[in-house]
Amino acid sequence: MAQQSLTFQQVKTVEQVNKITTALMMLEGVDSAEVGRHGADVDGRATRQTLINAIEKLKLGVKVS
């Protein structure tokens, strides 16, 4: 199992954090995701690009790096 870290910009609300958490946890290959306003630590087999794509699909205006 691999761990990946993502950094966020422009996450301002708990609602955004919850939406990101749900989107990540719904992905195949994600075992766990710890999400906060400034980033996420994700365990599992999902690729980094898959994680970023899932967040971008939410159209929250969040920048992910």
BELZI-V866215 format. One record per backbone hydrogen bond with DSSP energy under -1.0 kcal/mol. CO is the residue of the C=O (numbers start at 1). NH is the residue of the N-H. If there is no record, write none. Layout:
CO;NH, CO;NH
This chain:
2;44, 4;42, 6;40, 7;65, 9;63, 13;17, 14;18, 15;19, 16;20, 17;21, 18;22, 19;23, 20;24, 21;25, 22;26, 24;27, 27;30, 29;45, 29;46, 32;43, 34;41, 38;8, 39;36, 40;6, 41;34, 42;4, 43;31, 43;32, 44;2, 47;51, 48;52, 49;53, 50;54, 51;55, 52;56, 53;57, 55;58, 56;59, 63;9
